[in-house]
């Protein structure tokens, strides 16, 4: 019994009614090379196949729609909250209920509210601007780096100072 949270189902964690991710597995999903793959749009030959399979096997995602992962779509900030906490705590993790909206644009009734509120409680995020979280905004790669490190290492983590840029498009 899968439900897709509104308003943006792309790349959702396919929340069940209880708010946890669900696995979509079919015995008919085999490639020509006979390597098993969970998602029809991420065959064994896809460069990210093993990573996609790993996040599905870990219970972090079930894709974007039955049988598909949608590897070329972006991830929204509300979806990222679910992915981060499932990756950190494991697939059985359920955040505390959300009785008070943590942001103006995240109502307590949203299926993402518990996940977002838990990130706030842990000091991972303070939102985007003016008391909002911007739940349907796509997470940029630079935002992703901050989300990941703060979730993994805690809100007080400070990366080492940059003296030599790693990437040409990210100056110190």
N, C-alpha and C positions, 0 to 999 in steps of 0.2 A: 504494500500500500504506500506508494510513493507520492509525495506532494512536492511541487516545485514552488518555492516562495516567490511571491510577486515583489517587486515589479520586474525584476530582471533575472530570468531563469538561466541565462547563458553561463556555462561553467559553474553552475551551482553545485553544492555538495550533495545534491539530491537528498534533501532532508526528509526523513520519515516523520510521521506525526509526532514522535517523541523528540524530534530535533537532531537526531544522529544520522550520519551518512549510511547509505545502504549500498551493498555490492550488487553489480549487475554482471552476472556470469552466465555464459551460454556454452553448452558443449559443442555447438556448431561453429565456434570461432577459431578456426585453424587456418594458417597461411599455407601457401604452396610448399613452404619449407617444413611444414608440420610443426612449427613452433606455435605454442598457444599464445593467443592474444585476447585480451578482454574486450577491447574496443575495436569496432569495425573500421574506424577512421585512423587507427594507429596500428598498422600492420607491423609484423616483425622487422621488416626492412626500414621502418621509420627511424631516423637518427635518435629519437627520444624514447623509443619503445620500452627499453628496460627501466627507464626512470618513471614513465607513466605506469607501467605494470607495478613498479615498487610502491608508488603512492596509492594505487588501488589496493594492492595486497596488504598494505599497512592500515587500510581503512580510512585513509585521509580523504579520498574522493570516490565517487561512483560515476563521474562523468557529467556531461551536460544534458543528455537525453538518453533514453534506453538504448544501450549498445554503442553510444558514441562518447568521445572525450572532448571533441572540438579543440584540437591542439592549437589552432591559429587564433582563437578568441582570447580577449583579455579577461582578467579576473577583477571583479569589483571589490571594493573595500569591505562590504558586508560578507561576501564569500570568503575573502582572505581571513577574516576573523575565525571562521570555522576551520579553514585549512591549518592555520597557525596553531590553534589549540588542540586539534586532533593530532597534529604532528608532534607537539610537545608532550601531550598527556596520554595519547593512545586512543584507539577507536572506541573504547567503552566510555570515554570521558563525556560527562554531561555537565555543563556549567550550571550554577545556581539559577533559579527562576528569575526572570526580570520583572519586577513589580513597579519599578520606577524607570522611566525613560532616561537613558544616560545623555542623550543629545536631543535637540529640537527636532531633528529629522529622522530619529529612530524611535518610533512609538513602542511602548512596552508590549504591545500585542504582536510585534514583528517576530517571526521565528528566528531572526538574527539577533534580536535584542540581548538574549542571555550571553551570546558569544561576544558581542561588541562590549557589553558592560563588563564582562570578565577581563577583556583586554585593558579597559580603563582601570579596573581594580588593581591589576598587576602593573600599572604604570607604563604599559606598552604604547598607548595612544592617548592624546588629549583632543582628538578630532581634527577637523580641517580648518574651519574658520567660524567665528561668531556663534559659538555654541552648537555647531553642527558637526556631523561625522562624514557627510557626503557618501552615504552607503552605496549609491549606484555609480559613483565615479570609478573609473578604471585605475588600478594601482600601477604607478609607474615603476620602473626597475629600481630607481633610486629610493622610492618609498618602500619597496619590497625589501631592500637591504636593511633599512632601519627596523621595519616590522620583524624581520627574521632575527636579527641580532638582539633586539629588546625582548622578544619572546623567549629566545634561547638562553641569553645571558643575564636578563634582568634589566630594569629601567636605568640603573646607574652605570651600565657598561658604556665605556667610551673607547672607541677604536684608537689605535696608535695614530699619532700625527702623521700626515702625509708629507714625505720629503721628495718622493719620486713617483709621479703618477703611474698607476697600473694600466690605465686605459687612456688613449689619446683624446677621447671626448669627455673625460672627467678630470679637469685640472685640480691640483691641490688647493 
